[in-house]
Amino acid sequence: MPFGLRGQAFSHEFPLVALNVSADADLAAIKEMLLRGQAEGWWHFEAACVTDDWRAA
C-alpha cells in the first residue's frame, strides 16, 4: 500500500476501510492525501486514536 499503510476492508455491503499508520510514516503527506480525496468527493474519513504528531501534521 502507498505510504506503507496497513489496513482492512469490512465488506462490499459496508464499504468501510480502517488504516493503520505507523509512527514513522510521512504523516503530513498521508493527511494531505486524505484531505484532498475528501475535498474532491472521493471519500469521507475520520481519524481515531491519533497522536499529537498526527494532529500537528
MODELLER restraints for C-alpha pairs under 7 A, 6 or more apart:
rsr = mdl.restraints
at = mdl.atoms
rsr.add(forms.Gaussian(group=physical.xy_distance, feature=features.Distance(at['CA:3:A'], at['CA:25:A']), mean=6.68, stdev=0.5))
rsr.add(forms.Gaussian(group=physical.xy_distance, feature=features.Distance(at['CA:5:A'], at['CA:19:A']), mean=6.51, stdev=0.5))
rsr.add(forms.Gaussian(group=physical.xy_distance, feature=features.Distance(at['CA:5:A'], at['CA:20:A']), mean=5.88, stdev=0.5))
rsr.add(forms.Gaussian(group=physical.xy_distance, feature=features.Distance(at['CA:5:A'], at['CA:21:A']), mean=5.43, stdev=0.5))
rsr.add(forms.Gaussian(group=physical.xy_distance, feature=features.Distance(at['CA:6:A'], at['CA:19:A']), mean=5.67, stdev=0.5))
rsr.add(forms.Gaussian(group=physical.xy_distance, feature=features.Distance(at['CA:6:A'], at['CA:20:A']), mean=5.09, stdev=0.5))
rsr.add(forms.Gaussian(group=physical.xy_distance, feature=features.Distance(at['CA:6:A'], at['CA:21:A']), mean=6.91, stdev=0.5))
rsr.add(forms.Gaussian(group=physical.xy_distance, feature=features.Distance(at['CA:7:A'], at['CA:17:A']), mean=6.91, stdev=0.5))
rsr.add(forms.Gaussian(group=physical.xy_distance, feature=features.Distance(at['CA:7:A'], at['CA:18:A']), mean=5.27, stdev=0.5))
rsr.add(forms.Gaussian(group=physical.xy_distance, feature=features.Distance(at['CA:7:A'], at['CA:19:A']), mean=4.12, stdev=0.5))
rsr.add(forms.Gaussian(group=physical.xy_distance, feature=features.Distance(at['CA:7:A'], at['CA:20:A']), mean=5.51, stdev=0.5))
rsr.add(forms.Gaussian(group=physical.xy_distance, feature=features.Distance(at['CA:8:A'], at['CA:17:A']), mean=5.66, stdev=0.5))
rsr.add(forms.Gaussian(group=physical.xy_distance, feature=features.Distance(at['CA:8:A'], at['CA:18:A']), mean=5.45, stdev=0.5))
rsr.add(forms.Gaussian(group=physical.xy_distance, feature=features.Distance(at['CA:8:A'], at['CA:19:A']), mean=6.72, stdev=0.5))
rsr.add(forms.Gaussian(group=physical.xy_distance, feature=features.Distance(at['CA:9:A'], at['CA:15:A']), mean=6.94, stdev=0.5))
rsr.add(forms.Gaussian(group=physical.xy_distance, feature=features.Distance(at['CA:9:A'], at['CA:16:A']), mean=5.81, stdev=0.5))
rsr.add(forms.Gaussian(group=physical.xy_distance, feature=features.Distance(at['CA:9:A'], at['CA:17:A']), mean=4.38, stdev=0.5))
rsr.add(forms.Gaussian(group=physical.xy_distance, feature=features.Distance(at['CA:9:A'], at['CA:18:A']), mean=6.50, stdev=0.5))
rsr.add(forms.Gaussian(group=physical.xy_distance, feature=features.Distance(at['CA:10:A'], at['CA:16:A']), mean=5.68, stdev=0.5))
rsr.add(forms.Gaussian(group=physical.xy_distance, feature=features.Distance(at['CA:10:A'], at['CA:17:A']), mean=6.43, stdev=0.5))
rsr.add(forms.Gaussian(group=physical.xy_distance, feature=features.Distance(at['CA:27:A'], at['CA:54:A']), mean=6.18, stdev=0.5))
rsr.add(forms.Gaussian(group=physical.xy_distance, feature=features.Distance(at['CA:27:A'], at['CA:57:A']), mean=5.90, stdev=0.5))
rsr.add(forms.Gaussian(group=physical.xy_distance, feature=features.Distance(at['CA:28:A'], at['CA:57:A']), mean=4.66, stdev=0.5))
rsr.add(forms.Gaussian(group=physical.xy_distance, feature=features.Distance(at['CA:37:A'], at['CA:43:A']), mean=6.05, stdev=0.5))
rsr.add(forms.Gaussian(group=physical.xy_distance, feature=features.Distance(at['CA:38:A'], at['CA:44:A']), mean=5.29, stdev=0.5))
